[in-house]
Amino acid sequence: MALIPRRRLGDVLIDCNLITEEQLSASLKEQKKLGERLGETLVRLKVVTNDDIIWALGDQLNISYIHLTDQLIDFNLARSFSEKLIRKHKFIPIFKLGNELTIVMADPLDGDALNVIESLTEFEIKVAISAATEIDFYIDKVFGKEVETADEDRELGSLLFGSPQISLGDIKKLLKALTPEKTIRMMLLDGLKMGSANICLEPHGNSIHLKYRLSGKVMRRLSLPGEVFLQLKTAIATMTGQKEIRNGSRIIIDGEQGTQVELTLSVLEANHGPCLLFTPSGPDSSNPHLKTLGLSSTDLKTIMGAIRESRGLFLVMGPTFNGKETTLKALLNALPSGEMRGALFTSSPISGLGEDILQIHVTGSENIVKAAENDLDFLAFNNIPDGRSLQLLLEAACRRLVVATMNLSDMTSLVHFLDDHRISRKLFFNSTRLIINQRLVRLLCEECREEKLLPEEFTGLIGDEKLRNIHEARGCGKCNRLKYTDRTGLFEVLSLDIFNRGRMLRDESLFTDIYSNSDLLGFRTIREAAIELAGKGLLDINELLHAI
């Protein structure tokens, strides 16, 4: 067995400056009263989190941390051990290689447990650590305990979410039959099944609204009694391994057909308390590819050609909540894997990027100066905050690839931004390789849409005589009465290749009046793309006007 130093958990946590002597003394007294493990007491009293304990043990004892998954565990191997033994010492055998057996423990300092396990097997024991909650979950899964309650939970879930006229009294009864953790999991699973882009718990005084964003439109799914909000917040904090709810923390839940889904928590302060927004990282959103964004074949070819040059600024623009971050990730994921070293500088972590891309927290332009000094092949910035930052990035892009997003509504706004901040157009033309402007629009439900004559007052506003009819949707069961079933991106992709760069350097008016010169510069406008979709019956008047 790999030797693990005989150290007490309290001493390890003190050495890592996670607790004080006074906190340890108080926790030990509390532990003796209830007869629980010290780690459980410390977490329950919110002195530390599970993550704190795992990190401290791993750091001080040089023990690997393992995040448990179905694929990692050898269920037959685990079942070859006594369930009583596994539950008593809270461990799971996960795999064996030759004469070496790897087990995952919640408390690797439990030397007595290690001696017992080693005495019952002929293998050399290798120890890793994982969260106690994960180990408990998989112990139940190994020995089939979760099956006993699955049918009951499904029945309660169908009553909670399947009855459109459920009363507040019935909701309270159902919540009493469910733990707060199970309630949260059911909410998240229900939202995922309906295809929600995000799931929101929004406090409103005496009630909590559970809302889903479906096809770009917010739908209220359920209203819960306000008195359970504190319990739900505590459960969420526990599920994320934190002392309290924290912006950017993550929850992993079991989805359908054995899959696991990761959701990122955003905490938004509001009048009646924090709104809790869960955003799933599905296969499309967490690891997007350029081909999945809705780009035309021409635009895709333009972007890939620019990527091959690996130099200059790639600027992704658009209003907030219009998919810029997804496009940023798709661009980074399209870079040659393993051939380029780079980092993403962001004010909050982003999921769905390759492990070789380092994420660094920044808050302002002063950090961009430090970033530009790094010897990296590419730099990426999520949301350029000001003109000073853009100036610095343009200077950095003269000698490397820079990918960045910016909250600007269109290319005309970009022209004004450069002029207002006195950024040299010559510098911009020479340093920029690609500009992507984008919008997200909702697509009409094809089941309940109807064609109507376009009102005269909109004809001049839209400015296209060919568009005489427009479609509207009534709302039906297929679209959950929302009128829309999906979203798509509309893009303007301007390549500042050697030809367009030369044209603009010779005649800056091409850039000043950029939309009038779109044909010459070789890009299709969002207006043109939106009008085409409206002509096909996919956009109503509201989405069309939003796009143009």
C-alpha positions, 0 to 999 in steps of 0.5 A: 500500500502506498504510504500515507502520512499519519496526519489528522485532518484538523492539522492538515487544514490548519497548515493550509490556513483554511481553519484556525485552532479555535475553529478546530476546537469548537468543531471537535466538541460539536463532532463528539456530540453527534458522533460524525466525522470531523470533515462532515462537522466542518462542512455542516458548520460552514467552516470549510467546503468539501472542495476545501478539504479535498484540495487540502488533502490532495495538496498536503498528502500528494493524493490525486483527486478523481471526479467519479463517473459511470465510465470510470467505475468498474461496477462488477469490481465494486460489487465484489466487496462487502456493501457493509464494508464499503459503506462503513469506510466510505470508499469505492474500488474503481479499477485494478491494473496488474497487482494494483487496486485503485480505490477512492475514499472520502477520508484517505487519512483513515489508516484503519480502513486502509489496513482492513481493505488491504488485509481483505485483498491480495492487491497493493492499494492505491488511494485517490480522493473524491467528494463524500457526496459523490462517493455516497451517490455511487455507493447507492448506484453500485448496490442498486439503492437508487432504483428503490426510490426512482419510481417514487421520485418520478411519480412525485416529479410528474405530479409537480410538473405535469399538472397545469392547475396544481394548487399551492397547497399541493405544491407544499405537500409535494415539497415536503416529500422531497429533499431540497436537493431532489427538488433542485435536480427535478427542476433542472431535469424538467427544464433540460427535457423541455430544451430550455436554454437556461433555468431561472429561480426568481424570488418575488416576495411570497413566491418563487417563480421557476422560469425557462427560456425556450426558443428565446422566450421566457416561460413561467413553469411553476410558482413555489412558496417563498418560504422554501427559497432559503432551503433551496439556496442551501441545497444549491450551495451544497451541490456545488461544494460551496459554503454559499451560492456563488456566481460561476459555480457548477452543478453536475446532474445525471441526465437521461440515458446515463448521461451527465449534464453540467450547469453553470450557476449565475447569481443576479441580485434583484429586489426580492433576493438573488435570481439563480440562473442555471445554464446547461453546457450541452454538446452544442453550447459547451463545445461549439463548432463553427459549422453548428453556428448557422454560418453560410458556406461562404462565411465559413470559408472566409473564417477558415482562411483567416484562421490559417493565417494565425495573425491579426484581430478577430473581432466578434460584435453584437448586442448582449445575449446574442451569442458572441461567447459561443462564437468566441469558443467556436473560433478558439476550438477551430485553432490547430490543436496542440500547435498554438499556445494561448490564453483566454482573459475573462472576468468570469470562467467559460466552459467548453474550451480545450484543456490547453487553453489557459483561462486568466481572470481580468477586470480592466485594461491594465491587465491587457498590458500584462497579457500582451507581454506574455510569449503566447501564440494567441490571446483571447478576450471576452468582452473588450471593456473600453477604447483603451483596451481595444487600442492595446489589443490592436497593437498586440495583434500586429504580431500574433492572433487576437480573438475578442468580443465587444458589445457593439450593435453593428459595424456603423457603431464600430466606426463611431467607436473608433472615432470617438476614442481616437483610435487610428483607422490605419492601425485598425485596418493593419491589425484587424483580420476579421470582423464578425457581427451577429444577431440571434433571431427566433424561428417561427413554429411551422405548425401554427404559423399563418401568412398575412399581408405585410402592413403598409407602415412596415414596407418603407421601414424594411425597404424591400419591395419584394417582401409583401407577406409576413408570417405570424404564429398563434402558439400551439402544443408543439411550441408550448404556446410560445410561437417559436421553436428554435433560434438561429444566428445571422452573421456579417463576416467582413474579411480584412484581407490584403485586398480589402485592407488596401481598398480602405487604406486608399479610401477611408470612405469605404469604411465610413459608409460601410453598409453602402459598400458591402457588395464591394467589400464582399460581405452579406448584411444581416438585413439581407439575411433577415429579409430572406428568412422572413420571405421563407416564413421563418421570421415574424415582424418582431424578429425581423425588425429586431434583426435589421 
